[in-house]
Amino acid sequence: MKRLIITIALTIFTLGAFAQNNMLAQRMEIVQLETEDLNTVELEVFYMNDESPRMYYLSLGHLGIGTDILQLTFDPVYELFIPLGGTLEEAVAKMEEIKDFYKLPRQSEKEITGCFAAIRPNGELVPVKVTSRKLLSAKILEFSLPSGSEGMVRATHIQKSEFGSLLTSLKVYRKLHPKEQ
């Protein structure tokens, strides 16, 4: 009797170990870029393995909190995701649209939709403010979410060269995999 109970318990635990958890679904990375500036930013275009229909996302990495000038990054879990579309064509078109924001005059603002969530996009869309910034020799886009505190924002900054590199990699991937949607 004791052996039977132990066998049943082990079987249940084994089946539980092999069960797939929807929260931990695998990201299918297409292209990735990691910057080594003052703040390390990981840019990534991916889709979730368990979504049907497939949806492509741009991950802008972990956001910092602070002012427009100084950002402190300390949250290793929450990321900002921008939905790009259901096909690679739509993803490239959306990335091209975002890249055109770099051409806007300094301090210009646009609003797009994004998802600020832990580990994976959860479908809850929020407005994301995109602000064009220009430094001495660099064009930068600031992707920000309002914070609860006055004057504080959660933001990440992406240089035009980094974004362009990610977009070029995505176009190369699309040409190498013409059958993939």
C-alpha positions as CSV (number, residue, x, y, z in Angstrom):
1,M,0.0,0.0,0.0
2,K,2.8,2.3,0.9
3,R,4.5,1.7,-2.5
4,L,1.3,2.3,-4.4
5,I,0.8,5.7,-2.7
6,I,4.5,6.7,-3.3
7,T,4.2,5.6,-7.0
8,I,1.0,7.6,-7.5
9,A,2.6,10.7,-5.8
10,L,5.7,10.4,-7.9
11,T,3.6,10.1,-11.1
12,I,1.6,13.2,-10.2
13,F,4.8,15.2,-9.4
14,T,6.4,14.0,-12.6
15,L,3.4,15.0,-14.7
16,G,3.3,18.4,-13.0
17,A,7.0,18.9,-13.8
18,F,6.3,18.3,-17.5
19,A,3.2,20.5,-17.7
20,Q,3.7,23.7,-19.6
21,N,3.1,26.9,-17.8
22,N,1.6,29.6,-20.0
23,M,3.4,32.3,-18.1
24,L,6.8,30.8,-19.0
25,A,6.1,30.3,-22.7
26,Q,9.2,30.5,-24.8
27,R,10.1,33.7,-26.7
28,M,11.1,33.0,-30.3
29,E,13.8,35.6,-30.8
30,I,14.3,36.8,-34.4
31,V,16.9,39.6,-33.9
32,Q,18.5,41.0,-30.9
33,L,20.9,44.0,-30.2
34,E,22.6,44.8,-26.9
35,T,24.1,48.2,-26.4
36,E,27.1,48.9,-24.2
37,D,26.6,52.6,-23.4
38,L,26.1,54.1,-20.0
39,N,23.0,52.1,-19.6
40,T,22.8,48.6,-21.2
41,V,19.7,48.3,-23.3
42,E,18.6,45.1,-25.0
43,L,16.5,45.5,-28.1
44,E,14.8,42.5,-29.5
45,V,12.2,41.5,-32.1
46,F,10.4,38.3,-31.2
47,Y,7.1,36.4,-31.1
48,M,5.7,34.2,-28.4
49,N,5.7,30.5,-29.2
50,D,2.2,29.9,-27.8
51,E,0.2,32.7,-29.4
52,S,-2.3,32.1,-32.1
53,P,-2.4,34.1,-34.3
54,R,1.2,34.9,-34.2
55,M,2.1,38.5,-33.1
56,Y,5.5,40.1,-33.4
57,Y,6.8,42.4,-30.7
58,L,9.7,44.9,-30.2
59,S,11.1,44.7,-26.7
60,L,12.7,48.0,-25.6
61,G,14.2,46.4,-22.5
62,H,13.9,47.4,-18.9
63,L,12.9,51.0,-18.2
64,G,14.7,53.3,-15.9
65,I,13.0,55.8,-13.6
66,G,13.9,59.4,-13.1
67,T,13.9,62.7,-15.0
68,D,14.5,63.4,-18.7
69,I,18.2,63.7,-18.0
70,L,19.0,61.1,-15.3
71,Q,17.5,57.6,-15.4
72,L,18.2,54.8,-12.8
73,T,17.5,51.3,-14.0
74,F,16.8,48.8,-11.2
75,D,13.8,46.8,-12.3
76,P,15.1,43.5,-14.0
77,V,11.6,42.1,-14.6
78,Y,9.3,44.6,-16.3
79,E,9.9,45.4,-20.0
80,L,8.3,47.7,-22.5
81,F,6.9,45.8,-25.6
82,I,5.6,47.5,-28.8
83,P,3.3,45.3,-30.9
84,L,4.5,45.2,-34.5
85,G,1.9,43.2,-36.3
86,G,1.0,39.6,-37.3
87,T,3.5,39.2,-40.2
88,L,7.1,40.0,-40.8
89,E,6.0,42.5,-43.5
90,E,3.8,44.3,-40.9
91,A,6.7,44.2,-38.4
92,V,9.1,45.8,-40.8
93,A,6.6,48.5,-41.8
94,K,5.9,49.4,-38.1
95,M,9.7,49.5,-37.4
96,E,10.1,51.8,-40.5
97,E,7.3,54.0,-39.1
98,I,9.1,54.3,-35.7
99,K,12.4,55.0,-37.4
100,D,10.8,58.0,-39.1
101,F,10.3,59.5,-35.7
102,Y,14.1,60.2,-35.6
103,K,13.5,62.8,-38.4
104,L,11.1,64.8,-36.3
105,P,12.3,68.2,-34.9
106,R,13.9,68.2,-31.4
107,Q,11.5,67.7,-28.5
108,S,8.7,66.5,-30.8
109,E,6.3,64.0,-29.3
110,K,4.3,61.2,-30.8
111,E,2.2,58.6,-29.1
112,I,2.1,54.8,-29.8
113,T,0.7,51.9,-28.0
114,G,2.8,49.5,-26.0
115,C,2.6,46.9,-23.3
116,F,4.5,47.3,-20.0
117,A,4.6,43.9,-18.4
118,A,6.7,41.3,-16.6
119,I,8.6,38.8,-18.8
120,R,6.1,38.7,-21.7
121,P,3.4,40.9,-23.3
122,N,0.1,40.5,-21.5
123,G,-2.2,42.2,-24.0
124,E,-2.9,45.3,-21.7
125,L,-2.0,48.2,-24.0
126,V,-0.9,51.5,-22.6
127,P,0.0,54.8,-24.3
128,V,3.7,55.2,-24.8
129,K,5.1,58.7,-25.4
130,V,7.9,58.8,-28.0
131,T,10.0,62.0,-27.8
132,S,12.7,63.0,-30.3
133,R,15.9,64.1,-28.6
134,K,19.1,65.3,-30.2
135,L,22.5,65.4,-28.6
136,L,25.7,66.7,-30.1
137,S,26.2,64.0,-32.6
138,A,23.3,61.5,-31.9
139,K,19.6,61.3,-32.6
140,I,17.8,59.6,-29.8
141,L,14.2,58.5,-29.2
142,E,12.9,58.5,-25.6
143,F,10.2,55.9,-25.0
144,S,8.4,56.8,-21.8
145,L,5.5,56.0,-19.5
146,P,4.2,58.5,-17.0
147,S,5.2,57.7,-13.4
148,G,3.0,58.3,-10.4
149,S,5.4,60.9,-9.0
150,E,5.3,64.5,-10.3
151,G,8.2,65.1,-12.8
152,M,9.3,61.4,-12.8
153,V,9.1,59.2,-15.8
154,R,9.9,55.6,-16.6
155,A,11.9,55.7,-19.9
156,T,14.5,54.2,-22.1
157,H,16.6,55.9,-24.7
158,I,17.4,54.4,-28.1
159,Q,20.0,55.9,-30.5
160,K,19.1,56.0,-34.2
161,S,22.2,53.9,-35.2
162,E,21.1,51.1,-32.8
163,F,17.5,51.1,-34.0
164,G,18.7,51.2,-37.6
165,S,20.9,48.2,-37.0
166,L,18.0,46.2,-35.5
167,L,15.8,47.1,-38.4
168,T,18.5,46.1,-40.9
169,S,18.9,42.7,-39.1
170,L,15.1,42.2,-39.3
171,K,15.1,42.9,-43.0
172,V,17.9,40.4,-43.6
173,Y,16.0,37.8,-41.5
174,R,12.9,38.4,-43.6
175,K,14.9,37.9,-46.8
176,L,16.6,34.7,-45.5
177,H,13.2,33.2,-44.4
178,P,10.8,34.2,-47.2
179,K,8.3,31.4,-46.2
180,E,7.9,32.5,-42.6
181,Q,4.9,34.8,-41.9
